[in-house]
Amino acid sequence: MEEGLPNLLLKALGQRIRALRTEQGYSQEAFADKCGVHRTFMGTIERGESNLSFQNIHKVAATLGVTLSTLFHDLEKKAEALPIATVAFKSGNRSRESKHVFKSASDVKQ
């Protein structure tokens, strides 16, 4: 599975949402209900498996009582610090997947 920066950003956003949700004492199920989404969808959001629409991002921020800028604050830095396992490299005219272990996304040269 390729984990480029966009996927790492989703994971970092999910971690931020989970942290803010738990700080406010919401269970995942109660928070999902308050946001108007299904509990299992909220789980995929928090694991960084769902690419949220802007409308759902706004619902989450509003339910948490934070601004969008607060929700996104330093997200790139957090994403770059996340560990990644595989990266796709382009070789000549062909694309191939090469498995390398990096400490973080910032170790990958674009």
C-alpha positions as CSV (number, residue, x, y, z in Angstrom):
1,M,0.0,0.0,0.0
2,E,1.4,3.4,-1.0
3,E,1.5,6.0,1.7
4,G,2.2,9.3,0.2
5,L,1.7,12.7,1.9
6,P,-2.0,12.9,1.1
7,N,-2.7,9.6,3.0
8,L,-0.5,10.7,5.9
9,L,-2.4,14.0,6.0
10,L,-5.6,12.0,6.4
11,K,-4.0,9.9,9.2
12,A,-2.8,13.1,11.0
13,L,-6.3,14.7,10.6
14,G,-7.9,11.5,12.0
15,Q,-5.5,11.6,15.0
16,R,-6.3,15.3,15.6
17,I,-10.1,14.6,15.5
18,R,-9.7,11.7,17.9
19,A,-7.6,13.7,20.3
20,L,-10.0,16.6,20.4
21,R,-13.0,14.3,20.7
22,T,-11.5,12.4,23.7
23,E,-10.4,15.7,25.3
24,Q,-14.1,16.7,25.2
25,G,-15.2,13.4,26.7
26,Y,-17.2,12.1,23.7
27,S,-17.3,8.4,22.9
28,Q,-16.8,7.7,19.2
29,E,-20.4,6.6,18.9
30,A,-21.8,9.7,20.7
31,F,-19.6,12.0,18.6
32,A,-20.5,10.4,15.4
33,D,-24.2,10.7,16.3
34,K,-23.8,14.4,17.1
35,C,-21.9,15.0,13.7
36,G,-24.7,13.2,11.9
37,V,-22.5,10.3,10.6
38,H,-22.4,6.6,11.3
39,R,-20.1,5.3,14.0
40,T,-18.2,3.1,11.6
41,F,-17.6,6.0,9.3
42,M,-16.2,8.0,12.2
43,G,-13.8,5.1,12.9
44,T,-12.6,5.3,9.3
45,I,-12.1,9.0,9.6
46,E,-10.1,8.7,12.8
47,R,-7.9,5.9,11.3
48,G,-7.2,8.1,8.3
49,E,-9.0,5.7,5.9
50,S,-11.7,8.2,4.6
51,N,-11.2,11.2,2.5
52,L,-13.7,13.6,4.0
53,S,-15.8,16.1,2.1
54,F,-15.4,19.7,3.1
55,Q,-19.0,19.6,4.4
56,N,-18.1,16.7,6.8
57,I,-14.9,18.4,7.9
58,H,-17.0,21.5,8.8
59,K,-19.5,19.3,10.7
60,V,-16.7,17.8,12.7
61,A,-15.1,21.2,13.5
62,A,-18.4,22.7,14.4
63,T,-19.3,19.8,16.7
64,L,-15.9,20.0,18.4
65,G,-16.4,23.8,18.7
66,V,-13.2,24.6,16.9
67,T,-12.4,26.6,13.8
68,L,-11.2,24.9,10.7
69,S,-7.8,26.6,11.1
70,T,-7.6,25.1,14.6
71,L,-8.5,21.7,13.2
72,F,-5.8,21.9,10.5
73,H,-3.1,23.7,12.6
74,D,0.3,22.1,12.0
75,L,-1.2,19.1,10.2
76,E,1.5,19.0,7.6
77,K,4.2,18.8,10.3
78,K,2.3,16.0,12.1
79,A,1.9,14.1,8.8
80,E,5.5,14.4,7.9
81,A,6.5,12.9,11.3
82,L,4.3,9.8,10.8
83,P,6.1,6.6,9.9
84,I,5.6,5.2,6.5
85,A,6.4,1.7,5.2
86,T,6.2,1.7,1.4
87,V,6.8,4.3,-1.3
88,A,6.3,4.0,-5.1
89,F,9.2,5.1,-7.1
90,K,9.3,5.9,-10.8
91,S,12.1,4.3,-12.8
92,G,12.5,5.6,-16.4
93,N,9.2,5.2,-18.2
94,R,7.9,2.6,-15.8
95,S,6.4,2.9,-12.4
96,R,7.2,0.2,-9.9
97,E,6.7,-0.2,-6.2
98,S,9.7,-0.6,-4.1
99,K,9.5,-1.4,-0.4
100,H,11.6,0.8,1.8
101,V,11.2,1.6,5.4
102,F,11.6,5.3,6.3
103,K,11.4,6.9,9.7
104,S,9.0,9.6,8.4
105,A,7.6,11.2,5.3
106,S,10.3,13.9,5.4
107,D,12.9,11.1,4.7
108,V,11.4,10.6,1.3
109,K,12.9,12.7,-1.5
110,Q,10.3,13.8,-4.0
